[in-house]
Amino acid sequence: MPHRTSRRTLLTATAAVTAAAATGALTPPAVASAHSTNASTDRRLRRIIAGMSLEEKVGQLFVMRVYGHSATDPDQADVDANLKEIGVRTAAELISTYHVGGIIYFTWAHNTRDPHQIADLSNGLQRAALAERHRVPLLVSTDQEHGIVCRVGEPATLLPGAMALGAGGSRSDTRRAAWIAGTELAALGINQNYAPDADVNVNPANPVIGVRSFGSDPDAVADLVAAQVKGYQGAGIASTAKHFPGHGDTNTDSHTGLPVINHTRAQWEELDAPPFRAAIRARIDSIMTAHIVVPALDPSEDPATLSRPILTGILREELGYDGVVVTDSLGMEGVRTKYGDDRVPVLALLAGVDQLLNPPNLSVAWNAVLEAVRSGEISEERIEESILRILRLKSGLGLFRDPFVSHRGVERTVGSRTHRAAADRIAERTTTLLADPGSLLPLSRRTHRNLLVVGADPASPSGTTGPPTGTLAHAFGELGFSARALSTGTAPNQAKIDEAVAAAEGKDAVVVATYNVTASSSQRTLVTALVATGVPVVTVAIRNPYDVAHLTGTGVAASLAAYSWTDVELRAAARVIAGRAEPEGTLPVPVQRADDPTQVLYPVGHGLSY
């Protein structure tokens, strides 16, 4: 069990009971698996498949991006982007041309401007799909992990990400967060979420997973993955565990390269497999592949997305999974380094994949699969197996009955006061106080009223309304403090450091938002310079919690981990610093010493209380 080091007093049992009672109204319902079906449904679905042309069958395998806020009337810039990348003008034309089985939403593709627009887009896409002769509805998907990966922003409810929930350590909070997120996605017409992340982050240098993981303990991650599966699917959408067979121990980003994970088979069973086994036990609807090489699982050194020994041999046959398998984006370099874009989708299907996600060139990929079936390289029976799984999923989600959503449902559900209040309570229980050697915290308005908030301003996910410094300063202002914000960036130069030092004069405390600090980072120089002013300095790690290792010895008065720079987590951190909430989170990953990574500075389960 995670432990907590109590600095002053422990939370009382009465407070814990009160907090549990306060959130009980949002307990999600029991979960069912959308890919489960009965014989009569299967017969109906097989009749639909039998009536499809080969082109229609191949189209059902693809999930594709498309630019625009509307299915039929996008802005001219989005029309131009669609013509350039896909060869069609609109989403409706994409569906009629390629018969795709799914669409994925991205913020950068202008799919997610606001809730009512998203609902209208989803309805427009479904109308276009139902205009096809077999009237097969679409799977509409997105990556709404929350935390640092968030496609639908405010006014939707934003929730703590995976590692923050790992710090909270509560299965009920984790399930509730997924249920809230899933309920709101369903109201927007998004019926497949590419979450939760089931990777076990055992490598602090992991550039692509990090706080997207629940933590470094396989059993703890497995528990929370299962909780999120039940939350999402209890809300009526498909959940997707990713990235099989496990992306947690790499220092290469599969978006830009091909990671190699050198775990032995025994290490894979111990470290990587448990969360996926738990997801399958929880009846997960879909599992996403990883563009990683694991030689112990497949000596051919093909990426897992293209590996039959991994996807069919292990996932299908050993783990017994018969739900939908979806690739990670086929536009990522990790899957393109060994084979051309025409071979990747063919090899993925031969490996055991069902859905082909976001190929860089849809025409090339679609025609390659079509030709592979016509030539006999892939049998038509093989792709019909995948289409049946996909249609089972669509049927289980109720999409054949009614794929449409309403504006009334958006108003009633998305960003509701109840959901937002629950998100704030959950976030408070994730904030982790790592160090407070002089018992500075909580800050009092009597002695530390005037604050300076400085620090990093990373590119904002959809869960933010502005730079983290501004969000923190505003949150402190709402708590009765006087707070000035000064963004110094992730790599402050000397001029910015001097400006921050000058701004600290006369302040009662400085709060510094840090972002992935390293030994040579100028963020460390900034913190050191601010400590030298004599004003107490509080640091808040707004991404990976490892920053504290590089700030030890600088004289920082207190250090916290917020695990993300989204508004909900920054507001919670401000409330904790101000004493309006207890710092209940504990580390879900170990923090090693910066000067000797073989030694642990703070173990899993470390966290201070007031």
C-alpha positions as CSV (number, residue, x, y, z in Angstrom):
1,M,0.0,0.0,0.0
2,P,1.2,3.6,-0.7
3,H,2.5,5.3,2.4
4,R,2.3,8.9,3.4
5,T,4.8,10.8,5.6
6,S,2.8,13.0,7.9
7,R,4.4,16.3,8.7
8,R,1.8,17.8,11.0
9,T,-1.5,15.9,11.3
10,L,-3.1,13.1,9.4
11,L,-6.4,13.4,7.7
12,T,-9.2,12.5,10.0
13,A,-11.4,9.5,9.3
14,T,-14.4,11.9,9.5
15,A,-13.0,14.0,6.7
16,A,-12.4,11.0,4.5
17,V,-16.0,9.7,5.0
18,T,-17.4,13.2,4.3
19,A,-15.4,13.4,1.0
20,A,-16.5,10.0,-0.1
21,A,-20.2,10.9,0.6
22,A,-19.8,14.2,-1.3
23,T,-18.8,12.3,-4.5
24,G,-21.1,9.3,-4.2
25,A,-23.8,10.8,-6.5
26,L,-21.6,10.3,-9.5
27,T,-20.9,6.6,-9.1
28,P,-20.9,5.2,-12.7
29,P,-23.1,2.3,-13.6
30,A,-22.0,-1.3,-14.3
31,V,-20.0,-1.8,-17.5
32,A,-20.8,-4.0,-20.5
33,S,-18.7,-4.9,-23.5
34,A,-19.9,-3.4,-26.8
35,H,-18.0,-6.0,-28.8
36,S,-20.0,-8.9,-27.2
37,T,-22.9,-10.0,-29.3
38,N,-25.4,-12.8,-29.8
39,A,-26.1,-15.2,-32.6
40,S,-29.0,-13.3,-34.2
41,T,-27.0,-10.1,-34.2
42,D,-24.1,-11.8,-35.8
43,R,-26.4,-13.2,-38.5
44,R,-27.7,-9.7,-39.2
45,L,-24.2,-8.3,-39.3
46,R,-22.9,-11.1,-41.6
47,R,-25.7,-10.3,-44.0
48,I,-24.6,-6.7,-44.2
49,I,-21.0,-7.8,-44.8
50,A,-22.1,-10.2,-47.5
51,G,-23.8,-7.5,-49.4
52,M,-20.8,-5.2,-49.4
53,S,-18.6,-4.7,-52.4
54,L,-14.9,-5.3,-51.9
55,E,-14.3,-1.5,-51.9
56,E,-16.9,-1.0,-49.2
57,K,-15.3,-3.8,-47.1
58,V,-11.9,-2.3,-47.3
59,G,-13.2,1.1,-46.4
60,Q,-14.7,-0.2,-43.2
61,L,-11.2,-1.0,-42.0
62,F,-10.0,2.6,-42.1
63,V,-10.3,5.4,-39.5
64,M,-9.3,8.7,-41.0
65,R,-8.6,12.3,-40.1
66,V,-10.4,15.0,-42.1
67,Y,-10.2,18.8,-41.8
68,G,-13.1,21.0,-41.0
69,H,-15.7,21.9,-38.4
70,S,-18.6,20.7,-40.7
71,A,-19.1,17.4,-42.6
72,T,-20.4,19.3,-45.7
73,D,-19.4,22.9,-45.4
74,P,-15.9,23.4,-44.0
75,D,-13.9,26.6,-44.3
76,Q,-11.9,27.1,-47.5
77,A,-8.6,26.5,-45.8
78,D,-9.9,23.1,-44.6
79,V,-11.1,22.3,-48.1
80,D,-7.7,23.1,-49.4
81,A,-6.0,20.9,-46.7
82,N,-8.4,18.0,-47.5
83,L,-7.7,18.2,-51.2
84,K,-4.0,18.3,-50.6
85,E,-3.8,15.4,-48.1
86,I,-6.7,13.2,-49.0
87,G,-8.0,14.2,-52.5
88,V,-11.5,15.1,-51.3
89,R,-13.1,18.4,-50.4
90,T,-15.2,17.4,-47.4
91,A,-15.8,14.7,-44.8
92,A,-19.0,13.7,-46.6
93,E,-17.0,13.3,-49.8
94,L,-14.3,11.2,-47.9
95,I,-17.0,8.9,-46.7
96,S,-18.7,8.5,-50.1
97,T,-15.3,8.0,-51.9
98,Y,-13.6,5.6,-49.5
99,H,-16.5,4.2,-47.5
100,V,-14.4,4.6,-44.3
101,G,-15.6,3.0,-41.1
102,G,-14.4,5.7,-38.8
103,I,-13.3,9.3,-38.4
104,I,-10.8,10.6,-35.8
105,Y,-11.1,14.1,-34.4
106,F,-8.1,16.4,-33.9
107,T,-8.0,19.9,-32.6
108,W,-5.5,20.9,-35.3
109,A,-7.9,19.6,-37.9
110,H,-10.5,22.1,-36.6
111,N,-12.9,19.3,-35.6
112,T,-13.3,20.4,-32.0
113,R,-14.1,24.1,-31.8
114,D,-17.0,24.0,-29.3
115,P,-19.5,21.4,-28.0
116,H,-22.4,22.3,-30.2
117,Q,-20.2,22.4,-33.3
118,I,-18.7,19.0,-32.4
119,A,-22.2,17.5,-32.0
120,D,-23.3,19.0,-35.4
121,L,-20.1,17.6,-37.0
122,S,-20.8,14.1,-35.6
123,N,-24.4,14.2,-36.8
124,G,-23.3,15.3,-40.2
125,L,-20.8,12.5,-40.5
126,Q,-23.4,10.0,-39.5
127,R,-25.9,11.3,-42.0
128,A,-23.2,11.0,-44.7
129,A,-22.5,7.4,-43.6
130,L,-26.2,6.4,-43.5
131,A,-26.6,7.8,-47.0
132,E,-24.4,5.0,-48.2
133,R,-26.3,1.9,-49.5
134,H,-25.7,-0.3,-46.5
135,R,-26.4,2.4,-43.9
136,V,-23.5,1.5,-41.7
137,P,-22.8,4.1,-39.0
138,L,-19.4,5.5,-38.2
139,L,-17.1,5.0,-35.2
140,V,-16.2,8.6,-34.3
141,S,-13.0,8.6,-32.2
142,T,-10.5,10.9,-30.5
143,D,-7.7,10.9,-28.0
144,Q,-9.3,12.3,-24.9
145,E,-6.9,10.9,-22.2
146,H,-7.2,14.2,-20.2
147,G,-4.1,15.7,-18.7
148,I,-1.6,16.6,-21.4
149,V,-3.5,14.8,-24.2
150,C,-6.9,16.4,-24.6
151,R,-8.7,17.1,-27.9
152,V,-12.0,18.5,-26.5
153,G,-11.4,21.6,-24.3
154,E,-13.5,23.9,-22.2
155,P,-16.4,24.3,-21.7
156,A,-16.3,20.5,-21.6
157,T,-15.2,19.2,-18.2
158,L,-11.4,18.8,-17.9
159,L,-10.1,16.1,-15.6
160,P,-6.8,15.0,-14.2
161,G,-4.6,12.9,-16.5
162,A,-3.4,9.3,-15.8
163,M,-0.4,10.0,-13.6
164,A,-2.3,12.4,-11.5
165,L,-5.0,9.8,-11.0
166,G,-2.2,7.4,-10.2
167,A,-1.0,9.8,-7.5
168,G,-4.6,9.9,-6.1
169,G,-4.5,6.1,-6.1
170,S,-8.3,5.8,-6.0
171,R,-10.0,3.3,-8.2
172,S,-13.4,5.0,-7.6
173,D,-12.0,8.5,-8.5
174,T,-10.3,7.0,-11.6
175,R,-13.5,5.2,-12.7
176,R,-15.6,8.3,-12.0
177,A,-13.3,10.5,-14.0
178,A,-13.6,8.2,-17.0
179,W,-17.4,8.0,-16.6
180,I,-17.7,11.8,-16.6
181,A,-15.4,12.1,-19.7
182,G,-17.2,9.3,-21.5
183,T,-20.7,10.7,-20.7
184,E,-19.6,14.0,-22.2
185,L,-17.9,12.5,-25.3
186,A,-21.1,10.4,-25.9
187,A,-23.2,13.6,-25.8
188,L,-20.9,15.0,-28.5
189,G,-21.3,12.0,-30.8
190,I,-17.8,10.7,-30.1
191,N,-18.3,7.0,-29.5
192,Q,-14.7,5.6,-29.3
193,N,-12.1,7.1,-27.0
194,Y,-8.4,6.1,-27.4
195,A,-7.9,5.8,-23.6
196,P,-6.8,4.7,-21.1
197,D,-3.0,4.5,-21.5
198,A,-2.0,1.1,-20.2
199,D,1.7,1.6,-20.4
200,V,3.8,1.2,-17.3
201,N,6.2,4.1,-17.2
202,V,9.4,2.6,-15.7
203,N,11.7,5.0,-17.6
204,P,11.9,8.6,-16.4
205,A,13.4,9.6,-19.7
206,N,10.4,8.3,-21.7
207,P,9.7,11.2,-24.1
208,V,6.3,10.1,-25.3
209,I,4.5,8.4,-22.3
210,G,5.5,9.9,-19.0
211,V,2.5,11.4,-17.2
212,R,0.2,9.7,-19.7
213,S,0.8,6.5,-17.7
214,F,-0.8,5.8,-14.3
215,G,2.6,5.0,-12.9
216,S,5.5,2.5,-12.6
217,D,3.9,-0.2,-10.6
218,P,2.3,-2.8,-12.9
219,D,-0.4,-3.9,-10.4
220,A,-1.4,-0.4,-9.5
221,V,-1.5,0.6,-13.2
222,A,-3.6,-2.6,-13.9
223,D,-6.1,-1.6,-11.3
224,L,-6.6,1.9,-12.6
225,V,-6.7,0.8,-16.2
226,A,-9.5,-1.6,-15.4
227,A,-11.3,1.2,-13.5
228,Q,-11.1,3.5,-16.5
229,V,-12.3,0.8,-18.9
230,K,-15.4,0.3,-16.7
231,G,-15.9,4.1,-16.4
232,Y,-15.8,4.8,-20.1
233,Q,-17.8,1.8,-21.2
234,G,-20.3,2.3,-18.4
235,A,-20.9,5.7,-20.0
236,G,-21.7,4.0,-23.3
237,I,-18.6,4.6,-25.4
238,A,-15.8,2.3,-26.5
239,S,-12.6,2.3,-24.5
240,T,-9.2,1.6,-26.0
241,A,-6.2,0.4,-24.0
242,K,-2.9,1.5,-25.5
243,H,-0.1,0.9,-26.6
244,F,0.2,-2.9,-26.8
245,P,2.5,-4.7,-25.9
246,G,3.7,-1.8,-23.7
247,H,5.4,1.5,-24.5
248,G,6.6,2.4,-21.0
249,D,10.3,1.7,-21.1
250,T,11.7,3.7,-24.0
251,N,13.7,6.8,-24.5
252,T,12.6,7.1,-28.2
253,D,9.4,8.8,-29.3
254,S,7.6,6.5,-31.8
255,H,6.2,9.6,-33.6
256,T,9.7,10.4,-34.8
257,G,11.6,7.0,-34.5
258,L,11.3,3.3,-33.9
259,P,11.8,2.5,-30.2
260,V,13.4,-0.8,-29.2
261,I,12.3,-2.3,-25.8
262,N,14.8,-4.9,-24.6
263,H,12.6,-6.5,-21.9
264,T,13.0,-10.3,-21.7
265,R,9.8,-12.3,-22.0
266,A,9.7,-12.7,-18.2
267,Q,10.1,-9.0,-17.8
268,W,7.3,-8.3,-20.2
269,E,5.1,-10.7,-18.3
270,E,5.9,-8.9,-15.0
271,L,6.0,-5.3,-16.1
272,D,4.1,-4.7,-19.3
273,A,1.4,-7.4,-19.5
274,P,-0.6,-6.9,-16.3
275,P,-2.5,-3.7,-17.4
276,F,-3.5,-5.3,-20.7
277,R,-4.6,-8.5,-19.0
278,A,-6.7,-6.4,-16.6
279,A,-8.2,-4.5,-19.5
280,I,-9.2,-7.7,-21.2
281,R,-10.7,-9.0,-17.9
282,A,-12.7,-5.8,-17.8
283,R,-14.0,-6.6,-21.3
284,I,-12.2,-3.8,-23.1
285,D,-13.8,-2.9,-26.4
286,S,-10.6,-2.1,-28.3
287,I,-6.8,-2.3,-27.9
288,M,-4.3,0.0,-29.7
289,T,-1.0,-1.3,-31.0
290,A,2.5,0.3,-30.4
291,H,5.0,1.1,-33.1
292,I,7.8,-0.5,-31.0
293,V,10.2,-3.4,-31.5
294,V,10.3,-6.0,-28.7
295,P,12.9,-8.6,-29.8
296,A,11.9,-11.0,-27.0
297,L,8.4,-11.2,-28.4
298,D,9.2,-11.2,-32.1
299,P,12.8,-11.8,-33.2
300,S,12.1,-10.4,-36.7
301,E,12.2,-7.0,-35.1
302,D,9.1,-5.8,-36.9
303,P,7.2,-3.1,-35.0
304,A,4.4,-4.7,-32.9
305,T,1.8,-3.1,-35.2
306,L,3.1,-5.3,-38.0
307,S,3.9,-8.4,-35.9
308,R,1.8,-11.5,-36.2
309,P,3.6,-13.2,-33.3
310,I,2.7,-10.3,-31.0
311,L,-0.8,-9.4,-32.2
312,T,-2.1,-12.8,-33.1
313,G,0.2,-15.1,-31.2
314,I,0.2,-13.2,-27.9
315,L,-2.8,-10.8,-27.9
316,R,-5.3,-13.0,-29.7
317,E,-4.2,-16.5,-28.8
318,E,-2.4,-16.3,-25.4
319,L,-4.4,-13.5,-23.9
320,G,-7.6,-14.6,-25.5
321,Y,-8.7,-11.2,-26.8
322,D,-11.3,-11.1,-29.5
323,G,-12.2,-7.4,-29.6
324,V,-11.2,-4.8,-32.0
325,V,-7.5,-4.1,-32.5
326,V,-6.6,-0.7,-33.9
327,T,-3.2,0.6,-35.0
328,D,-1.6,3.6,-33.6
329,S,-1.5,6.3,-36.2
330,L,0.1,5.0,-39.4
331,G,1.6,8.4,-40.1
332,M,4.0,8.0,-37.2
333,E,7.7,7.3,-38.2
334,G,7.9,4.3,-35.9
335,V,5.8,2.2,-38.2
336,R,7.2,3.7,-41.5
337,T,10.9,3.2,-40.9
338,K,11.1,-0.4,-42.2
339,Y,8.4,-0.6,-44.8
340,G,6.7,1.8,-47.3
341,D,3.3,3.3,-46.8
342,D,1.8,0.8,-49.3
343,R,3.0,-2.2,-47.3
344,V,2.3,-1.0,-43.8
345,P,-1.5,-1.5,-43.9
346,V,-1.3,-4.8,-45.6
347,L,1.2,-6.2,-43.1
348,A,-0.9,-4.8,-40.2
349,L,-3.9,-6.7,-41.4
350,L,-1.8,-9.9,-41.8
351,A,-0.5,-9.4,-38.3
352,G,-4.1,-9.4,-36.8
353,V,-5.2,-5.7,-36.8
354,D,-8.8,-4.7,-37.5
355,Q,-8.7,-0.9,-37.8
356,L,-6.1,1.0,-39.7
357,L,-5.8,4.5,-38.1
358,N,-4.9,7.6,-40.0
359,P,-2.6,6.6,-42.8
360,P,-0.5,9.4,-44.2
361,N,-1.9,8.8,-47.7
362,L,-5.3,7.2,-47.7
363,S,-5.4,6.5,-51.4
364,V,-2.1,4.6,-51.3
365,A,-3.2,2.6,-48.2
366,W,-6.7,1.9,-49.4
367,N,-5.6,0.8,-52.8
368,A,-2.8,-1.3,-51.3
369,V,-5.2,-3.3,-49.2
370,L,-7.6,-3.6,-52.1
371,E,-4.9,-5.0,-54.4
372,A,-3.7,-7.4,-51.6
373,V,-7.1,-8.9,-51.4
374,R,-7.5,-9.1,-55.2
375,S,-4.1,-10.8,-55.5
376,G,-4.8,-13.3,-52.8
377,E,-2.2,-12.0,-50.4
378,I,-5.0,-11.3,-47.9
379,S,-8.1,-13.4,-48.1
380,E,-11.5,-11.8,-48.3
381,E,-12.5,-14.0,-45.3
382,R,-9.6,-12.4,-43.3
383,I,-10.9,-8.9,-43.8
384,E,-14.5,-10.0,-43.1
385,E,-13.3,-11.2,-39.7
386,S,-12.1,-7.7,-38.9
387,I,-15.3,-6.1,-40.3
388,L,-17.4,-8.4,-38.1
389,R,-15.5,-7.3,-35.0
390,I,-16.0,-3.6,-36.1
391,L,-19.7,-4.0,-36.8
392,R,-20.2,-5.9,-33.5
393,L,-18.7,-2.9,-31.7
394,K,-20.9,-0.5,-33.6
395,S,-23.9,-2.6,-32.9
396,G,-23.0,-2.9,-29.2
397,L,-22.8,0.8,-28.9
398,G,-26.3,1.2,-30.3
399,L,-25.2,3.0,-33.4
400,F,-27.4,1.0,-35.8
401,R,-30.4,2.0,-33.7
402,D,-29.5,5.7,-33.4
403,P,-26.1,7.3,-34.0
404,F,-27.3,10.9,-33.5
405,V,-27.0,13.3,-30.6
406,S,-28.9,16.4,-29.6
407,H,-28.2,20.0,-28.6
408,R,-30.3,19.4,-25.6
409,G,-28.0,16.5,-24.6
410,V,-25.0,18.8,-25.0
411,E,-26.5,21.5,-22.8
412,R,-27.5,19.0,-20.1
413,T,-24.3,17.0,-20.0
414,V,-21.2,18.8,-21.3
415,G,-19.4,20.8,-18.6
416,S,-22.2,20.5,-16.1
417,R,-21.8,22.0,-12.7
418,T,-21.9,18.5,-11.1
419,H,-19.1,17.2,-13.4
420,R,-16.9,20.3,-12.9
421,A,-17.3,20.1,-9.1
422,A,-16.3,16.4,-9.2
423,A,-13.3,17.2,-11.4
424,D,-12.1,19.8,-8.9
425,R,-12.5,17.3,-5.9
426,I,-10.7,14.6,-7.8
427,A,-7.8,16.9,-8.8
428,E,-7.3,18.0,-5.2
429,R,-6.8,14.4,-4.2
430,T,-4.0,14.0,-6.8
431,T,-1.7,17.0,-5.9
432,T,1.4,15.8,-4.3
433,L,3.5,17.7,-1.7
434,L,7.1,16.4,-2.2
435,A,9.1,18.6,0.1
436,D,8.5,21.4,2.7
437,P,11.5,21.3,4.9
438,G,10.7,24.6,6.6
439,S,7.0,24.1,7.0
440,L,6.3,27.1,4.8
441,L,3.0,25.7,3.5
442,P,0.2,26.3,3.5
443,L,0.7,30.0,2.6
444,S,-1.3,32.4,4.8
445,R,-2.9,35.6,3.3
446,R,-1.7,37.4,6.5
447,T,2.0,36.6,6.0
448,H,2.3,35.8,2.2
449,R,-0.4,37.8,0.6
450,N,1.6,39.2,-2.3
451,L,2.8,36.5,-4.7
452,L,4.8,36.4,-7.9
453,V,4.0,33.4,-10.2
454,V,6.7,32.7,-12.8
455,G,7.7,29.8,-14.9
456,A,7.2,27.6,-18.0
457,D,4.6,28.2,-20.7
458,P,4.6,25.0,-22.8
459,A,2.3,24.6,-25.7
460,S,-1.2,24.4,-24.4
461,P,-3.4,21.3,-24.7
462,S,-7.1,21.8,-25.1
463,G,-7.5,21.7,-21.3
464,T,-6.0,25.1,-20.8
465,T,-7.3,28.6,-21.1
466,G,-3.9,30.3,-21.2
467,P,-0.3,30.1,-19.9
468,P,0.1,28.2,-16.7
469,T,1.5,31.2,-14.9
470,G,-1.6,33.2,-15.7
471,T,-3.9,30.3,-14.6
472,L,-2.1,29.9,-11.3
473,A,-2.1,33.7,-10.6
474,H,-5.8,33.9,-11.4
475,A,-6.5,30.9,-9.1
476,F,-4.5,32.6,-6.2
477,G,-6.5,35.8,-6.9
478,E,-9.8,33.9,-6.4
479,L,-8.4,32.6,-3.1
480,G,-7.8,36.2,-1.8
481,F,-4.1,36.6,-2.7
482,S,-2.6,39.3,-4.8
483,A,-0.7,37.5,-7.5
484,R,1.3,38.8,-10.5
485,A,2.0,36.4,-13.4
486,L,5.3,36.5,-15.4
487,S,5.8,33.9,-18.0
488,T,9.5,33.0,-18.3
489,G,9.2,30.0,-20.6
490,T,10.7,26.5,-20.6
491,A,14.2,27.9,-21.4
492,P,14.4,31.3,-19.8
493,N,17.4,33.5,-21.0
494,Q,19.3,35.8,-18.7
495,A,17.1,38.7,-19.5
496,K,14.0,36.8,-18.4
497,I,15.8,35.6,-15.3
498,D,16.8,39.1,-14.4
499,E,13.2,40.3,-15.0
500,A,11.9,37.6,-12.7
501,V,14.4,38.5,-10.0
502,A,13.4,42.2,-10.2
503,A,9.7,41.3,-10.0
504,A,10.3,39.2,-6.9
505,E,11.4,42.3,-4.9
506,G,8.8,43.1,-2.3
507,K,6.9,39.9,-2.8
508,D,6.1,37.6,0.1
509,A,6.6,34.3,-1.9
510,V,7.4,33.2,-5.5
511,V,5.6,30.2,-7.1
512,V,7.6,28.7,-10.0
513,A,5.9,26.4,-12.5
514,T,8.6,24.0,-13.7
515,Y,8.5,21.8,-16.8
516,N,10.9,18.9,-17.3
517,V,13.9,20.4,-15.5
518,T,17.3,18.9,-16.3
519,A,20.7,19.4,-14.8
520,S,21.6,21.9,-17.5
521,S,18.2,23.6,-17.7
522,S,18.0,27.3,-17.4
523,Q,14.9,26.7,-15.4
524,R,17.2,25.6,-12.6
525,T,19.2,28.8,-13.0
526,L,16.0,30.8,-12.7
527,V,15.0,29.0,-9.5
528,T,18.5,29.4,-8.0
529,A,18.4,33.1,-8.8
530,L,15.0,33.6,-7.2
531,V,16.0,31.7,-4.0
532,A,19.0,34.1,-3.8
533,T,16.6,37.0,-3.4
534,G,15.6,35.7,0.0
535,V,11.9,35.4,-0.9
536,P,10.5,32.0,-0.2
537,V,10.2,29.9,-3.5
538,V,7.6,27.2,-4.1
539,T,8.0,25.0,-7.2
540,V,5.2,23.2,-8.9
541,A,6.1,20.5,-11.5
542,I,3.5,20.9,-14.2
543,R,4.5,17.8,-16.1
544,N,6.8,15.0,-15.0
545,P,7.3,14.9,-11.2
546,Y,11.1,14.3,-11.6
547,D,11.8,18.0,-11.6
548,V,12.3,18.0,-7.8
549,A,15.5,15.9,-8.2
550,H,17.2,18.7,-10.1
551,L,16.1,21.4,-7.7
552,T,17.2,19.6,-4.5
553,G,20.0,21.7,-3.0
554,T,18.9,25.0,-4.5
555,G,17.2,26.2,-1.3
556,V,13.6,25.8,-2.5
557,A,11.2,26.2,0.4
558,A,8.6,23.7,-0.9
559,S,8.0,21.5,-4.0
560,L,4.8,20.0,-5.4
561,A,3.8,17.9,-8.3
562,A,0.7,18.7,-10.3
563,Y,1.4,16.3,-13.2
564,S,-0.1,18.6,-15.9
565,W,-0.6,22.2,-16.7
566,T,-4.3,21.9,-17.5
567,D,-6.6,24.3,-15.6
568,V,-8.2,21.8,-13.3
569,E,-4.8,20.6,-12.0
570,L,-3.4,24.1,-11.6
571,R,-6.4,25.3,-9.7
572,A,-6.1,22.3,-7.4
573,A,-2.4,23.0,-6.8
574,A,-3.2,26.6,-5.9
575,R,-5.8,25.5,-3.4
576,V,-3.3,23.1,-1.9
577,I,-0.6,25.8,-1.6
578,A,-3.1,28.1,0.0
579,G,-4.3,25.5,2.5
580,R,-7.8,25.3,1.0
581,A,-7.2,21.6,0.3
582,E,-5.0,18.9,1.7
583,P,-2.1,17.5,-0.4
584,E,-3.5,14.0,-0.6
585,G,-1.5,12.7,-3.6
586,T,1.4,10.3,-3.4
587,L,4.1,9.5,-6.0
588,P,3.0,6.8,-8.4
589,V,6.6,6.7,-9.8
590,P,10.0,6.8,-8.0
591,V,12.1,9.9,-8.2
592,Q,15.8,9.1,-8.5
593,R,18.6,11.4,-7.3
594,A,19.9,13.6,-10.1
595,D,23.5,13.1,-9.1
596,D,23.1,9.3,-8.7
597,P,20.2,7.8,-10.7
598,T,20.8,4.4,-9.0
599,Q,19.6,5.9,-5.7
600,V,15.9,6.8,-5.0
601,L,15.3,10.3,-3.7
602,Y,11.6,9.8,-3.2
603,P,10.0,6.4,-3.4
604,V,6.6,5.3,-4.8
605,G,4.0,6.3,-2.2
606,H,5.9,9.4,-0.9
607,G,3.8,12.4,-0.2
608,L,3.5,14.9,2.7
609,S,0.4,16.0,4.5
610,Y,-0.4,19.2,6.4
